[in-house]
Every structure is written in C-alpha cells, then in structure tokens.
Amino acid sequence: MKRLLSSTLFALLLFTSPILLAQEARTISLQEAIQIALDNNYQLKQAKNNLELANESITSEYADFAPSVSSSLSGGRSTGQQFIADRLSEPGLNPFVDVTSQSISGRIGVDITIFDGFNNILSLRASQQSKVSSEESLQRAKEQVIFNTATRYLQVLLDLQLLEIAEENLENSMQQLEQVRAQVEVGSRPTVDLYNQEAQVASDELAVTQQENGLKFSKLVLVRQLQIDPLGDYEFIVPETEMEVTQSVGHDFSLSELIDQAILNRSDLKSEIADIKTLEYQLQIAQGSLYPSVSASASMSSRYSDQYSLPGQGSVSFSDQFFDQQINRSLGLSVNIPIFQNWNRMYNIQSSKVQLKNAELSFDNSKLQVIQEVTQAYNDYTSYVKQLEASEKSRRASERAFETQQERYNVGSSTLIELSQAQANYVEAQSNYTQAMYNLIFQEKLLDYYLGKLSGDSVEF
C-alpha cells in the first residue's frame, strides 16, 4: 500500500511539474520593462543621490543668511603661588601664597555678515542652478535608460518574428518533402528531387536553430538591461506593429522644426545651460572678493573663581559672580579691506573666466552635435520609409511568385530547383520586410530620443 501511494505521488509530481514551471514564467510588456529598468538602473539611483545633495546645498546656502551662534563653557583648577594684594596692607604678611584655585567661565556670541560682496546671494543662486543641472541630468539619464530598454525590447520582438518566419519556412519545406517523397515513390519525380528537398529541410532546421539562439541572446541582453534575475523565465509581450508602422509612414517631418525642437527640449543642453549660469555666478563671487566685507558681532561672557572676593565681604557665591557681578557684554563692528593677497584673488577671477569660456564652447559644440544627430536620424528615417515600401512590394511579389511556382510544380510544369528558389526568395523577402519594419520603428524611437521626447509615460511600438 505504501509503495502504491508513493508511486502515485511521484506520478502526480511529474505530471504537475511542467504546469508549475509554466506558471512561474513572468510576462513583461514594453511599458513594464521600461518601469523595471527605471527602478533598477544604478546610474539613475546615483543621479537621484546627486539631486538630493543639490537640495541639501540649497538649504545650506539659505542658512548662510542667518547669524552664526556659538557658545563655550570651560572650567579649570590651578595650584601655585599667587599674588594677593590684600595681604600688602597687613605688615609681615607675604603677598605670594600657595593657593589652589578653581574657576568656571562661559561665553555666548553671535556673528552676522552684513556685506561680503554679495557672496551669500550669488552662492545661493549658483546652488539653485546646480540643482537645475542635476534635475536635467537625471531626466536625460532616464531617457537613455528608456531608449536602451526599448531598443533591446525591439530586438527581442524582431528575433521572435524572424524565428516565426524560419519555423513557417521549415514547416513548408517539410510538407514539400512529404509531397516529393510521395511523388518519387509513384515514379512521377526523380529521386534527386527527394535528396534536394531533404537537404533543404536540413538547411531550414539549421536556420531555425540559429534564430532560436539569436532570440535567447537578445532576451539575455534585455534581462541584463532590466537588471533582473538572469535565470528567471520571462515572456515578452509582442505588441501590434504593422498598424503603428502604417501610421508612422504618414508622418511629415520638417528638419528645421525638428532641430529647433531638439535644441529647445534636450535635457543635456538644459543641463549645460544651467552649468554655464552656475559658472557665471561663481565668476561674480570671485570678483566680489575684491570688495570690503562688513560684519557685526555681539557676545556675553561670565566667570566664577573661588579666589574672587570683595573688600569687607569676603568670598562671593557662584550665583552672584556668574549671573551678576562678573558678566561682560560686548558689541562689535568690523570692516575688512582686502589690499593684497599674493595675487590669489586675481588668479581666481581669471580661472573662473576661463572655466566659463570653456563651458560656453562646450555648449556650442553640443548644439552642433545635436543638429548632426537629428539630421542623420531624419535622413535615416526617410530612407527606412522608402525601404519599407520597397520591401512590402517585394514581399507581395515574391509571395505570388512562390504560390505560382508551387502550383506549376504540383502539375509537373516546374522543377524542384525553381520551386526552392522561389521559396528562398519569399523567405528572404519576408525577412527583409520584417527587418525594414523594425528598423523604421527603431529609427522613430531614435529620433524621439534625439529630440528629447522619451518620457517613459507612453513609449509604444
């Protein structure tokens, strides 16, 4: 009975294992893949940390407008000869006496900058522009992650389509093989046709194996981009593409408008503009070091000593000393006029000017780079539109040619070589059309990336 129960459980386990494994496969859509990549990408996390640091810098600059407050409390104990003036009034007494004394002193002070060449104001504005730069850098990093994820997802979809074409071609070849074998057996076809078709089937099987390997590699690259478990089982949803491509072919882009849009929207250009403004404020800060600075201070201090006494009263208590008799208050105003500091200030000014000029030159170069990228993407897009139209015509023509050769071969008016050639042309035309379709989709996303339009909210094929 136990053996029967164990065998039954083992059989159930074997039967349900494929079902359980199939249930573990995770289905991921394009939008989900983009969100996963945005959540897991380490470079985005670093950019977010830099943005948080920029926010803290602004808080620190605001705090610089407030006065600085400091306090101190110290105590001491000393032993040694001390001069006591009261002992001079009594004959025969030595005014120097070995004494052990204890003392406590405390102080609280407030300092505030009244004028320092507008350094606080300029530093605050520089920090604000630095935050803008960090925000735009984060946005561009997001766009980069979105583009990379969409590109790798697109490659997976392309390999899936090519695998389907290869499998369909293999199925047709195997059906043709069965037909040729039957015709050879009845003597209506020569034996060489059977050998040729068997070789064609073997070649098509190899093509399927190669496409399967290419699909596995594309999935591995996509999984790496998502930074998820590479040993997991994932299924990627195939969206409708032909409708999207048909709509995109009708787009009428203007190159000049695309360039203006890219210069206006690109986050990396916005980040560089913010960096230039930051350097402009830093130059003003360096120039402000030539101005005098004005500051004010206020302090209050007190002390207690066990050697303190008043004539005729003896020692004074801690409370009377520390909170009344030994309190000192002070107010101060200071003006610092820079005269000569070994040319350091002038060097800092010149260094800030050079950094600003270099940043402006870098920005001009970036604009030229953007213009080049958009122009090349636009030219490639128009080229891919024409390629798609041509490949669509070629696919339809080769399909009709293959169907015609199939009918002619069935009635004995065509050779197997002619049929195989027509089939190969049809498979090649299908692959060319699929690749042209995905190339156009990719080029659209590349154009959106160069225009700074990839937000991640609605990236579709």
C-alpha positions in Angstrom: 0.0 0.0 0.0 2.8 2.4 0.9 4.5 1.6 -2.4 1.3 2.3 -4.3 0.9 5.6 -2.5 4.5 6.7 -3.2 4.2 5.8 -6.8 1.0 7.8 -7.2 2.5 10.8 -5.5 5.6 10.6 -7.7 3.5 10.3 -10.9 1.4 13.3 -9.8 4.6 15.3 -9.1 6.0 14.5 -12.6 2.7 15.4 -14.2 2.3 18.7 -12.4 5.9 19.9 -12.6 5.7 21.3 -16.2 2.5 23.1 -15.2 4.2 24.6 -12.1 7.2 25.7 -14.2 4.9 27.2 -16.8 3.1 29.2 -14.2 6.4 30.6 -13.0 7.1 32.4 -16.3 6.8 36.1 -15.8 5.1 38.1 -18.6 6.5 41.5 -19.2 5.2 44.2 -21.5 7.2 47.1 -23.0 5.9 49.6 -20.5 6.5 47.2 -17.6 10.1 46.6 -18.9 10.7 50.3 -19.0 9.4 50.8 -15.5 11.6 47.9 -14.2 14.7 49.4 -15.8 13.9 52.8 -14.4 13.5 51.3 -10.9 16.7 49.1 -11.0 19.2 51.2 -13.0 22.1 52.1 -10.8 23.1 55.2 -12.8 19.6 56.6 -12.2 20.0 55.9 -8.5 23.3 57.8 -8.5 21.7 60.7 -10.3 18.9 60.9 -7.7 21.5 60.9 -4.9 23.3 63.8 -6.6 19.9 65.7 -6.9 19.3 65.1 -3.1 22.8 66.5 -2.4 22.0 69.6 -4.6 18.8 70.2 -2.5 20.9 70.0 0.7 23.3 72.5 -0.8 20.5 75.0 -1.3 19.3 74.6 2.3 22.9 75.2 3.4 23.1 78.4 1.3 19.8 79.7 2.8 21.2 79.1 6.3 24.2 81.3 5.5 22.0 84.3 5.7 21.2 83.7 9.3 23.6 84.8 12.0 26.0 82.2 13.4 25.7 81.5 17.2 28.5 79.9 19.2 28.9 79.2 22.9 31.6 77.9 25.2 32.0 76.7 28.7 35.3 75.9 30.4 36.5 75.1 33.9 39.9 74.9 35.4 41.8 74.1 38.5 45.3 75.6 39.2 47.8 75.2 42.0 50.8 77.5 42.7 51.9 80.9 44.1 49.5 83.7 43.5 49.8 87.4 44.3 47.1 88.6 46.8 47.1 92.4 47.0 45.1 92.4 50.2 48.0 90.9 52.2 50.1 94.0 51.5 48.0 96.1 53.8 49.0 93.9 56.8 52.6 94.1 57.9 54.6 90.9 57.9 52.4 89.0 55.5 53.9 87.6 52.3 51.6 88.6 49.4 52.7 85.5 47.5 50.8 82.5 48.8 50.5 78.9 47.6 46.9 78.6 46.6 44.7 76.1 44.8 42.0 77.9 42.9 39.0 76.7 40.8 37.3 78.7 38.1 34.5 78.4 35.6 33.9 80.6 32.6 31.2 80.7 29.9 30.5 82.7 26.7 27.9 83.0 24.1 28.4 85.0 20.9 26.5 86.0 17.7 28.2 86.9 14.4 26.5 88.1 11.3 27.8 89.2 7.9 26.4 92.5 6.8 28.2 92.7 3.4 30.7 90.3 1.7 30.5 91.3 -1.9 27.0 89.6 -2.3 28.7 86.3 -1.8 25.7 84.7 0.0 23.2 85.8 -2.6 25.4 84.6 -5.5 26.2 81.3 -3.8 22.5 80.6 -3.3 21.8 81.3 -7.0 24.7 79.2 -8.1 23.4 76.3 -5.9 19.9 76.7 -7.4 21.3 76.5 -10.9 23.4 73.5 -9.9 20.1 71.8 -8.8 18.6 72.5 -12.2 21.6 70.9 -13.9 21.2 67.8 -11.7 17.5 67.6 -12.5 18.1 67.8 -16.2 20.9 65.3 -16.0 18.6 62.9 -14.2 16.0 63.4 -16.9 18.5 62.7 -19.7 19.7 59.6 -17.8 16.0 58.4 -17.7 15.7 59.0 -21.4 18.9 57.0 -22.0 17.5 54.1 -19.9 14.2 54.2 -21.7 15.8 54.3 -25.2 18.2 51.4 -24.3 15.3 49.3 -22.9 13.0 50.0 -25.9 15.8 49.1 -28.3 16.6 45.8 -26.6 12.9 45.0 -26.3 12.6 45.8 -30.0 15.4 43.4 -30.9 13.7 40.6 -29.0 10.5 41.2 -30.9 12.4 41.3 -34.2 14.1 37.9 -33.4 10.7 36.5 -32.4 9.3 37.5 -35.8 12.4 36.1 -37.7 12.0 32.8 -35.7 8.4 32.6 -36.7 9.3 33.1 -40.4 12.1 30.4 -40.1 9.7 28.0 -38.4 7.0 28.6 -41.0 9.5 28.1 -43.8 10.6 24.8 -42.1 7.1 23.6 -41.9 6.5 24.4 -45.6 9.7 22.6 -46.5 8.7 19.5 -44.5 5.3 19.5 -46.2 7.0 19.8 -49.5 9.3 16.9 -48.5 6.3 14.6 -47.9 4.8 15.6 -51.2 8.1 14.9 -53.1 8.6 11.6 -51.3 5.1 10.5 -52.4 5.8 11.6 -55.9 9.1 9.8 -56.0 7.5 6.6 -54.7 5.0 6.6 -57.6 7.7 7.5 -60.1 6.4 10.9 -61.1 9.5 12.6 -59.8 13.2 11.7 -59.9 15.0 10.5 -56.7 17.3 13.5 -56.9 14.4 15.8 -56.0 13.9 13.9 -52.8 17.6 14.3 -51.9 17.5 18.0 -52.7 14.4 18.6 -50.6 15.9 16.7 -47.7 18.9 18.9 -47.9 16.6 22.0 -48.0 14.8 20.8 -44.9 18.1 20.3 -43.1 19.2 23.8 -44.0 15.9 25.2 -42.8 16.3 23.3 -39.5 19.7 24.9 -39.1 18.2 28.4 -39.8 15.6 27.7 -37.0 18.3 26.7 -34.6 20.3 29.8 -35.4 17.2 32.1 -34.9 16.5 30.4 -31.6 20.0 31.1 -30.4 19.7 34.7 -31.5 16.5 35.1 -29.7 18.0 33.7 -26.5 20.9 36.1 -26.7 18.5 39.1 -27.3 16.5 38.1 -24.3 19.6 37.8 -22.2 20.7 41.3 -23.2 17.3 42.7 -22.4 17.2 40.9 -19.0 20.6 42.4 -18.2 19.3 45.9 -19.1 16.4 45.3 -16.7 18.8 44.1 -14.1 16.5 41.3 -13.0 17.3 37.6 -12.3 19.0 36.2 -15.5 18.0 32.7 -14.5 14.3 33.6 -14.4 11.8 32.6 -17.1 10.3 35.6 -18.9 7.8 36.0 -21.7 7.8 39.4 -23.5 4.5 40.6 -25.0 4.5 41.2 -28.7 2.5 44.4 -29.5 0.8 45.2 -32.7 3.4 46.7 -35.0 2.2 46.9 -38.6 -0.6 49.4 -37.7 1.9 51.6 -35.9 4.3 51.5 -38.8 1.5 52.3 -41.3 0.6 55.3 -39.2 4.2 56.4 -38.9 4.9 56.3 -42.6 2.4 59.1 -42.9 4.4 61.5 -40.7 5.5 64.6 -42.5 8.5 65.9 -40.6 10.3 69.2 -41.2 14.0 69.0 -40.5 14.3 72.6 -39.4 11.4 72.2 -36.9 12.9 69.0 -35.6 16.2 70.7 -35.0 14.6 73.7 -33.2 12.5 71.2 -31.1 15.6 69.2 -30.1 17.6 72.4 -29.1 14.6 73.5 -27.0 13.8 70.2 -25.4 17.1 68.3 -24.9 17.7 67.8 -21.2 21.5 67.6 -21.7 21.5 71.0 -23.3 19.4 72.4 -20.5 21.9 70.9 -18.0 24.8 72.6 -19.8 22.9 75.9 -19.8 22.4 75.6 -16.0 26.1 74.8 -15.6 27.0 78.0 -17.6 24.8 80.1 -15.3 26.4 78.5 -12.3 29.9 79.4 -13.6 28.6 83.0 -14.2 27.6 83.3 -10.5 30.9 81.8 -9.5 32.7 84.4 -11.5 30.8 87.1 -9.7 31.7 85.5 -6.4 35.4 85.6 -7.3 35.0 89.3 -8.4 33.2 90.1 -5.1 36.3 89.1 -3.2 37.8 92.4 -4.2 35.2 94.3 -2.2 35.5 95.1 1.5 33.5 92.9 3.9 31.5 94.2 6.9 30.4 92.0 9.8 28.9 92.6 13.3 29.2 90.6 16.5 27.7 90.5 19.9 28.8 88.5 22.9 28.2 88.0 26.6 30.5 86.2 29.0 30.8 85.5 32.7 33.1 83.6 35.1 33.4 82.3 38.6 36.5 81.9 40.7 36.7 80.7 44.3 39.5 83.3 44.8 37.3 86.2 44.0 36.2 88.4 46.9 35.1 91.9 47.7 36.6 94.1 50.4 34.8 93.7 53.6 32.5 90.9 52.2 34.9 88.0 51.8 34.2 85.4 49.2 31.3 85.8 46.7 28.9 82.9 45.8 28.8 81.3 42.4 25.4 82.7 41.7 26.4 86.3 42.5 29.6 86.0 40.5 28.4 84.1 37.4 25.0 85.7 37.0 25.6 89.2 38.2 29.0 90.7 39.2 31.3 89.2 36.5 29.1 89.4 33.5 30.6 91.2 30.5 28.8 92.3 27.3 30.2 93.4 24.1 29.1 94.7 20.7 31.5 94.9 17.7 31.5 96.1 14.1 34.4 95.1 11.8 35.4 96.1 8.3 37.9 94.0 6.4 39.5 95.8 3.4 41.4 93.4 1.1 44.6 95.1 -0.1 47.0 92.4 -1.3 46.8 88.6 -1.0 49.6 87.4 -3.2 47.5 87.8 -6.4 45.3 84.9 -5.3 42.0 86.8 -5.9 43.0 87.9 -9.4 44.0 84.3 -10.3 40.6 83.0 -9.0 38.9 85.6 -11.2 40.9 84.6 -14.3 40.3 80.9 -13.6 36.6 81.5 -13.3 36.6 83.4 -16.6 38.4 80.5 -18.4 36.0 77.9 -17.0 33.1 80.0 -18.2 34.5 80.3 -21.7 35.2 76.6 -21.9 31.7 75.8 -20.8 30.3 78.1 -23.5 32.5 76.5 -26.1 31.4 73.0 -24.9 27.7 74.1 -25.2 28.2 75.4 -28.8 29.8 72.0 -29.7 26.9 70.2 -28.1 24.4 72.2 -30.1 26.3 71.2 -33.3 26.3 67.6 -32.2 22.5 67.7 -31.6 22.0 69.2 -35.1 24.1 66.4 -36.6 22.3 63.7 -34.7 18.8 65.0 -35.6 19.8 65.5 -39.2 21.2 62.0 -39.5 18.2 60.5 -37.8 15.9 62.3 -40.1 17.7 61.2 -43.2 17.8 57.6 -41.9 14.1 57.8 -41.1 13.1 58.9 -44.6 15.4 56.2 -46.1 13.8 53.5 -43.9 10.3 54.6 -45.0 11.3 54.0 -48.6 12.9 50.7 -47.7 9.7 49.6 -46.0 7.6 50.5 -49.0 10.0 48.7 -51.4 10.3 45.6 -49.1 6.5 45.4 -48.9 6.2 45.3 -52.7 9.0 42.7 -52.9 7.2 40.6 -50.3 3.9 40.6 -52.1 5.6 39.9 -55.4 7.7 37.0 -54.1 4.7 35.5 -52.3 2.7 35.5 -55.6 5.8 34.0 -57.4 6.1 31.3 -54.8 2.5 30.4 -55.0 2.7 30.3 -58.8 5.8 28.0 -58.7 4.0 25.8 -56.2 1.1 25.3 -58.5 3.3 24.7 -61.5 5.4 22.2 -59.6 2.3 20.3 -58.5 1.2 19.9 -62.1 4.7 19.0 -63.2 5.5 22.1 -65.3 8.2 23.3 -62.9 11.3 21.8 -61.4 12.1 21.5 -57.7 15.1 23.9 -58.2 12.8 26.6 -59.4 10.3 26.0 -56.6 13.1 26.0 -54.0 14.5 29.3 -55.4 11.0 30.9 -55.3 10.6 29.7 -51.7 14.0 31.1 -50.7 13.2 34.4 -52.4 9.9 34.5 -50.5 11.6 33.8 -47.1 14.2 36.4 -47.8 11.5 39.0 -48.8 9.6 38.2 -45.6 12.8 38.7 -43.5 13.7 41.9 -45.3 10.2 43.3 -44.8 10.2 42.4 -41.1 13.7 44.0 -40.6 12.7 47.1 -42.5 9.6 47.4 -40.4 11.5 47.1 -37.1 14.3 49.4 -38.5 11.7 52.1 -39.1 10.2 51.6 -35.6 13.7 51.8 -34.1 14.5 54.9 -36.1 11.3 56.6 -34.8 12.4 55.9 -31.2 15.9 57.1 -32.0 14.5 60.3 -33.4 12.4 60.8 -30.3 15.5 60.2 -28.2 17.5 62.8 -30.1 14.5 65.2 -29.8 14.3 64.7 -26.0 10.7 63.3 -26.2 11.2 60.0 -24.4 9.4 60.4 -21.1 8.5 56.8 -20.3 4.8 57.5 -19.9 3.7 56.2 -23.3 6.5 54.5 -25.2 4.8 52.3 -27.8 5.7 50.5 -31.0 
